[in-house]
């Protein structure tokens, strides 16, 4: 799907609605329920449900209606299908629109990429019959949307992605992740889409608390320039108010710059592994549907 010039730097409702078609090829993350009392997506026990899980050797007591005749014929041994029961669960998508996300040298702005990822996830959740809610935050505002069912919930979320609240009260990442713990119900599937600038030990504790009761997936959005500076030369950058010139002929400066991004990624990888959280990386010039697939 091609972007119009405006859609390279800003989020439009039309852009998000058009994501319904590519989202049809995606599935949401699934795992064992952490809080079964709240109606998680997949039950701990396997039985006759909506979602196929695996095929194994037939065992005494198995329902003969579940025999996989194709595998049985191919192997000469009786096999049975196992299913996972599906139950509705809330899907909560947190999207970072802070100033550091209003940037790109290739592809689209990081904020636009984050919105596209969120849009795809919302459409997939709607197709699965899940409740969709979310959080959209800037440097001065944070808005939560209670998870609800249906296309109306998706459009409500999309409108919030297009039209952010115009508040002027500074808010930091610590406060934002703390709010997640307050608004997200146990058993939810939680996506946090951000560049994670400002993550610290306090935020680690909030994430650990969240991950104890929910399935959490963190998606790091970055611009290729953040990982590697271009070839030798002098490059001008601007935020329309301030200009800076970067001289990439300074090898020490380049190594220091690239090491900071590498350390940021390593930190997130170590943290997510420790907390049993999934981490995905998405560059501003990646195809979001491919990253989620």
C-alpha positions in Angstrom: 0.0 0.0 0.0 1.5 3.3 -1.2 1.6 6.3 1.1 0.5 9.8 -0.1 3.1 12.5 0.8 1.0 13.6 3.7 0.8 10.0 5.1 4.6 9.9 5.3 4.5 12.3 8.3 1.0 12.2 9.6 -1.7 9.6 10.4 -5.0 9.7 8.5 -8.2 7.8 9.1 -8.2 6.6 5.5 -4.8 5.1 5.9 -5.8 3.1 9.0 -9.1 1.9 7.5 -7.2 0.5 4.4 -5.1 -1.7 6.7 -8.1 -4.0 7.1 -7.2 -5.9 4.0 -3.5 -6.7 4.8 -4.5 -7.4 8.4 -6.5 -10.4 7.1 -3.3 -12.4 6.8 -2.2 -11.8 10.4 -2.9 -13.6 13.7 -2.5 -12.2 17.2 0.0 -13.5 19.7 -1.3 -16.5 21.7 0.0 -18.1 24.8 -1.2 -19.9 27.9 -3.6 -17.9 30.0 -2.1 -16.0 32.9 -5.4 -15.0 34.5 -8.0 -17.5 33.4 -10.7 -16.0 35.6 -10.9 -12.9 33.4 -11.5 -14.8 30.1 -8.1 -15.1 28.4 -7.7 -16.0 24.8 -6.6 -19.6 25.1 -7.5 -21.9 27.9 -4.9 -24.0 29.8 -6.8 -27.2 28.9 -7.0 -28.6 25.5 -10.4 -29.8 24.1 -12.8 -29.3 21.3 -12.6 -25.6 20.6 -12.3 -23.1 17.7 -8.5 -23.1 17.4 -6.6 -26.1 16.1 -3.5 -26.7 18.2 -1.6 -29.9 17.1 -1.8 -33.6 16.1 -0.6 -36.4 18.4 -0.8 -40.2 18.6 -4.3 -41.4 19.5 -4.7 -42.3 23.3 -7.3 -44.3 25.0 -10.3 -42.1 25.9 -9.8 -39.6 23.0 -12.9 -38.6 21.1 -13.0 -40.6 17.9 -14.6 -37.6 16.2 -11.2 -35.8 16.5 -9.2 -38.5 14.7 -7.1 -36.9 11.9 -7.7 -39.4 9.1 -5.2 -37.9 6.7 -2.3 -38.2 9.1 -3.5 -41.6 10.2 -3.6 -42.8 6.5 -0.2 -41.3 5.8 1.6 -42.8 8.9 -0.4 -46.0 9.3 -0.9 -45.1 13.0 -4.0 -43.5 14.5 -3.6 -39.8 15.3 -6.0 -37.3 16.9 -6.4 -33.6 16.6 -6.1 -31.4 19.6 -7.9 -28.0 19.9 -7.5 -25.0 22.1 -10.6 -23.3 23.4 -10.9 -19.6 22.4 -12.5 -17.0 24.7 -12.8 -13.3 24.2 -10.1 -11.2 25.7 -9.2 -7.5 25.8 -6.5 -6.4 23.4 -4.9 -3.1 24.7 -2.6 -1.2 22.3 -0.4 1.6 23.7 1.0 4.0 21.1 3.9 6.4 21.5 3.4 9.8 19.9 6.1 11.7 21.8 8.4 14.2 20.1 11.1 11.6 19.5 8.6 9.6 17.4 8.1 12.5 15.0 11.2 11.7 13.0 12.4 9.7 10.0 15.0 9.7 7.3 13.5 6.8 5.4 10.1 5.3 5.1 7.5 7.1 7.3 7.7 9.0 10.6 8.2 6.6 13.5 4.8 7.9 14.9 3.1 6.9 11.6 4.8 3.5 11.7 3.5 3.0 15.2 0.0 4.0 14.2 0.1 1.5 11.3 1.2 -1.3 13.6 -1.6 -0.4 16.0 -4.1 -0.3 13.1 -3.2 -3.7 11.9 -3.4 -5.2 15.4 -6.8 -3.6 16.0 -8.2 -5.1 12.8 -6.9 -8.5 13.6 -8.4 -8.3 17.1 -11.7 -7.2 15.7 -11.7 -10.2 13.3 -11.1 -12.5 16.2 -14.0 -11.1 18.1 -11.8 -9.6 20.8 -12.4 -6.3 22.6 -10.1 -3.5 21.4 -8.9 -0.6 23.6 -5.7 1.4 23.9 -3.6 4.2 25.1 -2.2 7.1 23.0 0.4 9.3 24.6 2.5 12.4 23.8 4.9 14.4 25.9 1.9 16.4 27.3 -1.1 14.1 27.2 -2.2 10.5 27.7 -5.6 9.0 26.8 -6.9 5.6 27.5 -9.8 3.9 25.6 -11.7 1.2 27.4 -11.7 -2.1 25.4 -15.0 -2.7 23.5 -16.2 -5.0 20.7 -16.8 -4.5 17.1 -15.9 -2.2 14.2 -17.2 0.8 16.2 -14.5 0.2 18.8 -11.8 0.0 16.0 -13.0 3.3 14.5 -13.1 4.9 18.0 -9.5 3.8 18.5 -8.5 5.1 15.0 -10.1 8.5 15.6 -8.0 8.8 18.8 -4.9 7.9 16.7 -5.7 10.6 14.2 -6.8 13.3 16.7 -4.7 13.4 19.8 -5.7 15.4 22.9 -4.3 18.9 23.1 -3.2 19.1 26.7 -0.2 20.9 28.1 0.6 18.9 31.2 4.1 17.2 30.9 3.9 13.5 31.4 6.8 11.0 31.3 7.2 7.4 30.4 7.1 6.3 34.0 3.7 7.8 34.5 2.4 6.4 31.2 3.4 2.8 32.0 2.1 3.2 35.6 -1.3 4.2 34.0 -1.2 1.0 31.9 -1.2 -1.1 35.1 -4.2 0.8 36.3 -6.3 0.6 33.1 -5.4 -2.9 31.8 -7.4 -5.8 33.1 -5.7 -9.1 34.1 -5.7 -11.6 31.2 -5.3 -8.9 28.5 -3.0 -9.0 25.5 -1.0 -5.7 25.7 1.0 -4.2 22.9 3.4 -1.3 23.6 4.6 0.4 20.5 7.4 3.0 21.2 11.0 3.9 20.8 11.2 3.4 24.6 13.3 6.6 25.1 13.6 7.2 28.8 13.0 3.6 30.0 14.5 3.0 33.4 14.4 0.8 36.5 11.1 2.2 37.7 9.5 1.4 34.4 11.0 -2.1 34.6 9.1 -2.7 37.8 5.8 -1.5 36.2 6.4 -3.8 33.2 7.2 -6.7 35.5 3.9 -6.1 37.4 2.0 -5.9 34.1 3.6 -9.0 32.7 2.6 -11.1 35.7 -1.1 -10.9 34.8 -1.1 -10.1 31.0 0.7 -11.2 27.8 2.9 -8.2 26.9 4.5 -7.6 23.5 6.8 -4.6 23.1 7.5 -3.2 19.6 10.6 -1.0 19.2 10.1 1.5 16.4 13.3 3.1 15.1 14.7 4.9 12.1 17.7 3.3 10.3 19.7 6.5 11.0 19.4 5.7 14.7 21.3 2.4 14.2 23.8 3.5 11.6 25.0 7.0 10.5 25.5 7.5 6.8 28.8 7.6 4.9 31.4 10.3 5.4 30.0 13.8 5.0 28.3 16.7 6.8 24.6 16.3 7.3 22.0 18.9 8.3 19.1 17.9 10.5 16.2 20.2 11.6 13.0 20.1 13.6 11.9 23.2 11.8 13.0 25.3 14.8 16.6 24.2 15.4 19.3 23.0 13.0 22.3 20.8 13.7 25.1 19.6 11.5 26.6 16.1 12.0 30.1 15.4 10.7 30.3 11.6 10.0 34.0 11.7 9.1 34.7 11.5 12.9 35.1 7.7 13.4 35.0 8.0 17.2 31.8 9.9 17.1 30.2 7.4 14.8 31.2 4.5 17.0 29.9 6.2 20.1 26.6 7.0 18.4 26.0 3.5 17.1 27.1 1.9 20.4 24.3 3.9 22.1 21.6 2.3 19.9 23.2 -1.1 20.3 23.1 -0.8 24.0 19.5 0.4 24.0 18.5 -2.7 22.0 20.5 -5.0 24.2 19.0 -3.5 27.3 15.5 -4.1 25.9 16.3 -7.7 24.8 17.7 -8.5 28.3 14.7 -6.9 30.0 12.0 -8.6 27.9 13.7 -12.0 28.2 13.8 -11.6 32.0 10.1 -10.6 32.2 8.9 -13.2 29.6 7.8 -10.4 27.2 8.1 -10.6 23.5 10.1 -7.9 21.7 9.8 -7.0 18.0 11.9 -4.5 16.1 10.4 -2.4 13.3 12.3 0.2 11.3 10.6 3.2 9.9 11.1 1.8 6.3 9.9 -1.8 7.2 6.6 -3.1 6.1 4.5 -3.3 9.3 2.5 -6.3 8.1 5.8 -8.3 7.5 7.1 -7.4 11.0 3.9 -8.6 12.7 3.7 -11.7 10.5 
